[in-house]
Amino acid sequence: MSLEGALAQALARRAPLLTALAAEDTDCVRLVHGIAEGAPGLAVDRYGPVLLVQTWRGPLAAADFDALVRAIDAVVPGLVPVWNHRGQGAGGAGTPPEAPIGRELGLGYDVRPRHRGQDPLLFLDFRAARRWVRAHAAGREVLNLFAYTCGIGVAAAAGGAARVVNVDFARSALEIGRANAVRNGILPERFETLHGDALVVARQLAGLPAEGRRGHKPPAPLPPRSFDLVVLDPPRWAKSAFGAVDVVRDYPSLFKPALLAARPGGVVLCTNHVPTVDKAGWHAVLRRTAEKAGRPLAAIEDLPVEGDFPSFDGATPLKVALCRLG
């Protein structure tokens, strides 16, 4: 299929969704979803006033970029086009607005397409989780591990959470999260950002030891504390002086402290982004880990991604599980 054909089909498929999202005050949406829609190595997103084009395999020819922008403009006019090439070699085009703000479910977020990192500041496929958390956070204490820019923490606070604790190793990401909270009128006493290794913090809050490798002392200990809702959204892989994040081979090391930091009757919302991880097998790992930790799960519920991230084989890369404790 040609790029033009893939674009036309993707935009036509989204017409009802775009109308529904606009009615919810949402203008952050994926418009073309890569290989699933006949455009491998390409993602096209709207972030408020920005049209963000991302490529991973090969850079776009100038003519293809111009054609893509014209096609989008015919459906969603007036966006500022920006292209970021994330494959081998630097590349891109377009000059983004200075401080663009995107809207999702009535909340405003910093959506600058170029910043210190490569990833967008708001992951659009996680909208379903932010929607669920906002609808179920009222009165709850929430722990947001691997918080990045605290998008789901902002959603929890906007949904009436009593307190949200956001944990991440990147100060710059937490700064963006705090600014998003202020932007949405969230009081600082209900929205805490904790700079630190989420592995260590989760273990300390769960009352587990947090030992570093030789020569690395753990930070000042945190007292154990429990939460009504724990959000566990780890990267695929990361390494620190206090352990490794490996969602393929060692999810239990992440899930156990998250479970132990959750109150009886609480919920752990956890994710796995790796396409090769089988959902049923991952669910089995979650159940076994909970049983071994002495915190058996009452239920696991799937939280499917929304319609702008189609997967025609039913196996989306992002898997979100709502793990309900007994």
C-alpha positions as CSV (number, residue, x, y, z in Angstrom):
1,M,0.0,0.0,0.0
2,S,1.2,3.5,-0.8
3,L,1.8,6.0,1.9
4,E,-1.1,8.1,0.6
5,G,-3.4,5.1,0.7
6,A,-2.4,4.2,4.2
7,L,-3.0,7.8,5.4
8,A,-6.4,7.9,3.8
9,Q,-7.5,4.7,5.3
10,A,-6.2,5.6,8.8
11,L,-7.9,9.0,8.8
12,A,-11.2,7.6,7.6
13,R,-11.1,4.9,10.2
14,R,-10.6,7.5,12.9
15,A,-13.4,9.9,11.9
16,P,-15.8,8.8,14.6
17,L,-13.1,8.6,17.2
18,L,-11.8,12.1,16.5
19,T,-15.4,13.5,17.0
20,A,-15.8,11.6,20.2
21,L,-12.4,12.7,21.6
22,A,-13.1,16.3,20.7
23,A,-16.3,16.2,22.6
24,E,-14.2,15.1,25.7
25,D,-11.9,18.0,25.2
26,T,-9.1,15.8,23.9
27,D,-6.8,17.0,21.1
28,C,-3.9,14.5,21.6
29,V,-4.4,11.4,19.4
30,R,-2.6,9.1,17.1
31,L,-3.5,9.6,13.5
32,V,-1.5,6.8,11.9
33,H,-0.2,3.8,13.8
34,G,2.7,2.4,11.9
35,I,2.8,-1.1,10.5
36,A,-0.7,-1.9,11.8
37,E,-2.0,0.6,9.3
38,G,0.3,-0.1,6.4
39,A,3.0,2.4,7.3
40,P,5.8,0.5,8.9
41,G,8.3,2.6,10.9
42,L,6.0,5.6,11.0
43,A,3.8,7.2,13.6
44,V,1.8,10.3,13.1
45,D,0.3,12.0,16.2
46,R,-1.6,15.1,17.0
47,Y,-0.5,16.8,20.2
48,G,-2.7,19.9,20.5
49,P,-1.4,22.4,18.0
50,V,1.4,20.1,16.8
51,L,1.4,17.5,14.1
52,L,4.3,15.1,15.2
53,V,5.7,12.7,12.6
54,Q,8.1,10.1,13.9
55,T,10.1,7.6,11.9
56,W,12.3,4.8,13.0
57,R,13.4,2.8,10.0
58,G,14.4,5.3,7.3
59,P,14.0,9.0,7.0
60,L,11.1,10.5,5.0
61,A,11.7,12.0,1.6
62,A,10.8,15.7,1.6
63,A,8.1,15.0,-0.9
64,D,6.6,12.3,1.3
65,F,6.6,14.6,4.3
66,D,4.9,17.4,2.4
67,A,2.3,14.9,1.0
68,L,1.6,13.6,4.5
69,V,1.2,17.1,5.9
70,R,-1.2,18.1,3.1
71,A,-3.3,14.9,3.7
72,I,-3.6,15.6,7.5
73,D,-4.3,19.3,6.9
74,A,-7.3,18.3,4.8
75,V,-8.8,16.5,7.9
76,V,-7.3,18.4,10.8
77,P,-6.3,21.8,9.5
78,G,-3.9,24.3,11.0
79,L,-1.5,22.0,12.8
80,V,2.3,22.9,13.0
81,P,4.2,20.0,11.4
82,V,7.3,18.6,13.1
83,W,9.2,15.5,12.0
84,N,11.6,13.7,14.3
85,H,13.6,10.8,12.8
86,R,14.5,8.4,15.6
87,G,16.4,5.8,13.6
88,Q,20.0,5.7,12.6
89,G,21.4,9.2,12.0
90,A,19.8,12.5,12.9
91,G,17.1,14.0,10.9
92,G,13.8,15.9,11.0
93,A,12.1,19.0,9.8
94,G,9.8,21.7,11.1
95,T,9.9,24.3,13.8
96,P,7.6,23.6,16.8
97,P,5.7,26.2,18.8
98,E,7.6,27.4,21.8
99,A,5.4,26.0,24.5
100,P,2.5,23.9,23.1
101,I,-0.2,22.6,25.4
102,G,-2.2,19.5,24.5
103,R,-5.6,18.6,26.0
104,E,-6.7,15.2,27.2
105,L,-10.0,14.6,28.9
106,G,-10.1,18.3,29.8
107,L,-6.6,18.4,31.3
108,G,-3.7,20.4,29.8
109,Y,-0.2,18.8,29.3
110,D,3.2,20.0,28.1
111,V,3.5,18.4,24.7
112,R,6.7,19.9,23.3
113,P,7.9,17.6,20.5
114,R,11.5,18.4,21.1
115,H,13.2,18.4,24.5
116,R,16.1,16.7,26.3
117,G,14.8,13.2,25.5
118,Q,13.6,11.4,22.4
119,D,10.2,10.1,23.6
120,P,7.1,12.3,23.6
121,L,6.2,13.9,26.9
122,L,2.8,12.2,26.9
123,F,2.4,8.6,25.8
124,L,-0.9,8.5,23.9
125,D,-1.4,4.7,24.1
126,F,-1.6,5.1,27.9
127,R,-4.8,7.3,27.6
128,A,-7.0,4.3,28.6
129,A,-5.1,4.0,31.9
130,R,-5.2,7.7,32.6
131,R,-9.0,7.6,31.9
132,W,-9.5,4.7,34.2
133,V,-7.4,6.1,37.0
134,R,-9.1,9.5,36.8
135,A,-12.5,7.7,37.1
136,H,-11.5,5.6,40.1
137,A,-9.1,7.7,42.1
138,A,-11.5,9.7,44.3
139,G,-10.4,9.6,47.9
140,R,-7.5,7.2,47.2
141,E,-3.8,7.4,48.0
142,V,-1.9,6.7,44.8
143,L,1.7,5.6,44.2
144,N,2.9,6.2,40.7
145,L,6.2,4.3,40.0
146,F,8.3,5.1,37.0
147,A,6.2,8.2,36.7
148,Y,8.1,10.0,33.8
149,T,6.2,13.3,33.4
150,C,3.5,12.2,35.9
151,G,0.6,12.1,33.3
152,I,-1.3,9.4,35.2
153,G,-0.5,11.2,38.5
154,V,-2.1,14.3,37.2
155,A,-5.1,12.3,36.0
156,A,-5.4,10.7,39.5
157,A,-5.2,14.1,41.3
158,A,-7.8,15.6,38.9
159,G,-10.0,12.6,39.7
160,G,-10.0,13.5,43.4
161,A,-7.2,11.4,44.8
162,A,-6.4,12.3,48.4
163,R,-2.6,12.2,47.6
164,V,-0.4,11.1,44.7
165,V,3.3,10.2,45.1
166,N,5.1,10.2,41.8
167,V,8.5,8.5,41.6
168,D,11.1,8.8,38.9
169,F,14.9,9.0,38.5
170,A,14.8,11.9,36.0
171,R,14.5,15.3,37.7
172,S,13.6,17.0,34.4
173,A,10.6,14.7,33.9
174,L,9.3,15.3,37.4
175,E,9.7,19.1,36.9
176,I,7.4,18.8,33.8
177,G,5.0,16.7,36.0
178,R,4.9,19.4,38.7
179,A,4.3,22.1,36.0
180,N,1.4,20.0,34.6
181,A,-0.1,19.7,38.0
182,V,0.1,23.5,38.6
183,R,-1.4,24.0,35.1
184,N,-4.4,22.0,36.1
185,G,-5.0,23.6,39.4
186,I,-3.8,20.7,41.5
187,L,-2.6,21.7,45.0
188,P,1.0,20.7,45.9
189,E,-0.1,19.1,49.1
190,R,-1.9,16.5,47.1
191,F,0.8,16.0,44.5
192,E,4.3,14.8,45.6
193,T,7.2,14.2,43.3
194,L,10.0,12.0,44.6
195,H,13.3,11.9,42.8
196,G,14.9,8.5,43.1
197,D,15.3,5.0,41.8
198,A,11.8,3.5,41.6
199,L,13.2,0.0,42.4
200,V,14.6,1.3,45.7
201,V,11.6,3.4,46.6
202,A,9.1,0.7,45.9
203,R,11.1,-1.8,48.0
204,Q,11.4,0.6,50.9
205,L,7.7,1.5,50.8
206,A,6.9,-2.2,50.8
207,G,9.2,-2.9,53.8
208,L,11.7,-4.8,51.8
209,P,15.5,-4.4,51.9
210,A,17.1,-2.3,49.2
211,E,20.7,-3.1,48.9
212,G,23.0,-1.6,46.3
213,R,26.0,-3.1,44.5
214,R,29.3,-2.9,46.2
215,G,30.3,0.7,46.8
216,H,26.7,2.0,46.4
217,K,24.8,2.8,49.5
218,P,21.0,3.1,49.3
219,P,19.6,6.5,49.9
220,A,18.1,7.5,53.2
221,P,15.5,4.9,54.1
222,L,11.8,5.6,53.6
223,P,9.3,4.2,56.2
224,P,7.0,1.5,54.9
225,R,3.7,3.0,53.6
226,S,0.7,1.5,51.8
227,F,-1.5,2.9,49.0
228,D,-5.0,2.2,47.6
229,L,-3.7,2.3,44.0
230,V,-0.2,1.5,42.8
231,V,0.7,2.3,39.2
232,L,3.6,0.3,37.8
233,D,4.6,1.4,34.3
234,P,8.3,0.4,33.9
235,P,10.5,0.7,30.8
236,R,11.4,-2.4,29.0
237,W,14.9,-2.5,30.4
238,A,17.1,-0.3,32.6
239,K,20.0,-0.8,35.0
240,S,21.1,1.1,38.1
241,A,23.4,0.6,41.0
242,F,20.5,-1.0,42.8
243,G,19.2,-3.6,40.3
244,A,17.9,-4.0,36.8
245,V,14.5,-3.5,35.3
246,D,13.7,-6.4,32.9
247,V,10.0,-6.8,32.1
248,V,10.7,-9.8,29.9
249,R,12.8,-12.0,32.2
250,D,12.2,-10.7,35.7
251,Y,8.8,-9.0,36.1
252,P,8.4,-10.4,39.6
253,S,11.2,-8.2,40.9
254,L,9.1,-5.2,39.9
255,F,5.6,-6.6,40.8
256,K,6.3,-8.0,44.2
257,P,7.2,-4.6,45.9
258,A,4.3,-2.9,44.1
259,L,1.9,-5.6,45.5
260,L,3.3,-5.2,49.0
261,A,2.9,-1.4,48.9
262,A,-0.8,-1.9,48.1
263,R,-3.4,-2.1,50.8
264,P,-5.7,-5.1,51.0
265,G,-8.6,-4.6,48.6
266,G,-6.4,-2.2,46.6
267,V,-5.4,-2.2,42.9
268,V,-2.0,-2.5,41.2
269,L,-2.3,-1.1,37.6
270,C,0.7,-2.6,35.8
271,T,2.0,-2.6,32.2
272,N,4.2,-4.5,29.8
273,H,5.1,-2.8,26.6
274,V,7.1,-5.7,24.9
275,P,5.3,-7.0,21.8
276,T,6.8,-10.5,22.1
277,V,5.4,-11.0,25.7
278,D,2.3,-13.1,25.6
279,K,-0.5,-11.6,27.6
280,A,-1.8,-14.9,29.1
281,G,1.8,-15.9,30.1
282,W,2.3,-12.5,31.7
283,H,-0.9,-12.8,33.6
284,A,0.3,-16.2,34.9
285,V,3.5,-14.6,36.1
286,L,1.5,-11.9,37.9
287,R,-0.6,-14.5,39.7
288,R,2.3,-16.7,40.7
289,T,4.2,-13.7,42.0
290,A,1.2,-12.6,44.1
291,E,0.7,-16.0,45.5
292,K,4.4,-16.3,46.5
293,A,4.3,-12.9,48.1
294,G,1.3,-13.9,50.2
295,R,-0.9,-11.4,48.4
296,P,-3.1,-13.5,46.1
297,L,-5.1,-11.6,43.5
298,A,-8.8,-11.5,43.5
299,A,-8.9,-10.8,39.8
300,I,-6.9,-9.5,36.8
301,E,-8.8,-7.3,34.3
302,D,-7.5,-6.2,30.9
303,L,-7.6,-2.5,30.2
304,P,-7.4,-2.3,26.3
305,V,-5.8,0.6,24.5
306,E,-8.2,3.0,22.7
307,G,-9.1,3.0,19.0
308,D,-6.3,5.1,17.7
309,F,-3.9,2.3,18.4
310,P,-5.4,-0.5,16.3
311,S,-4.1,-4.0,16.4
312,F,-5.9,-6.2,13.9
313,D,-4.5,-9.4,15.4
314,G,-5.7,-8.4,18.8
315,A,-2.2,-8.4,20.3
316,T,-1.3,-4.8,21.1
317,P,2.3,-4.2,22.3
318,L,1.1,-2.3,25.3
319,K,-0.7,-4.6,27.8
320,V,-2.3,-3.0,30.9
321,A,-3.6,-5.2,33.7
322,L,-5.7,-4.1,36.7
323,C,-4.7,-6.5,39.5
324,R,-7.2,-6.4,42.3
325,L,-6.0,-7.6,45.7
326,G,-8.2,-9.6,48.0
